[in-house]
Amino acid sequence: MATEDLSEWKEGSDKVVEQSAGPGEDVKVDVQKNAYGPEQTTTHPLHEAEEAARDIVHRIRQKLSPENTEGKGGRS
C-alpha cells in the first residue's frame, strides 16, 4: 500500500516527514538525520559526478584502444 506524505518540516538540521497509508491508518514519523546539516554541500555531489565521469571516459578509452580492438574484426 502506498504512503502519503501528510506534512514535512525542519527541526534543526533534521527533516521530519509524517506519512500515512490512508484514512484511519497509523501515522508514521520519519526523521532524516542531518538532512540540512553542514555535511550536505553542493560540491560533494559534484566531486562524485566528476569521479564517475572520469571513470566512464577511462573505460571508453580502454574499449576503443587499438590493443583492445585487434583480433576482434576492428571497430563496428
C-alpha positions in Angstrom: 0.0 0.0 0.0 1.4 3.4 -0.9 2.0 6.0 1.7 1.0 9.6 1.5 3.2 12.5 3.0 1.0 14.4 5.4 3.4 17.0 6.5 7.1 17.8 6.4 9.2 20.2 8.4 12.7 21.1 9.5 13.9 20.7 13.1 17.4 22.0 13.5 19.4 20.1 10.8 16.9 17.2 10.7 14.0 16.8 8.3 10.8 15.3 9.8 8.2 13.7 7.5 4.8 12.4 8.6 3.3 9.7 6.4 0.1 7.7 6.4 -1.1 4.6 4.5 -4.6 6.1 4.3 -7.5 7.4 6.3 -7.8 5.8 9.7 -4.3 4.3 9.5 -1.5 5.0 11.9 0.8 7.9 11.1 4.5 7.1 10.6 7.0 9.7 11.5 10.4 9.5 9.7 13.3 11.6 10.9 16.0 12.1 8.3 19.0 13.0 10.5 21.2 15.9 9.3 19.3 16.4 6.1 20.1 20.1 6.3 23.4 19.7 8.2 26.8 21.1 7.3 27.9 17.9 5.6 25.3 18.5 3.0 27.1 20.6 0.4 26.7 21.2 -3.3 30.4 20.5 -4.0 30.3 16.9 -2.6 27.9 15.5 -5.2 29.8 17.4 -7.9 33.0 15.7 -6.9 31.3 12.4 -7.0 30.0 13.1 -10.5 33.4 14.2 -11.7 35.0 11.0 -10.5 32.2 8.9 -12.1 32.7 10.8 -15.4 36.5 10.2 -15.3 35.9 6.5 -14.7 33.5 6.3 -17.6 35.8 8.1 -20.0 38.7 5.8 -18.9 36.6 2.7 -19.7 35.5 4.1 -23.1 39.1 4.8 -24.0 40.2 1.3 -23.0 37.5 -0.2 -25.2 38.5 2.0 -28.1 42.2 1.5 -27.7 44.0 -0.4 -30.6 45.1 -3.2 -28.2 41.5 -3.9 -27.4 40.2 -4.0 -31.0 43.0 -6.1 -32.6 41.8 -9.6 -33.5 38.2 -8.7 -33.0 37.4 -7.6 -36.5 38.1 -4.0 -35.8 35.5 -1.4 -34.8 32.0 -1.7 -35.9 
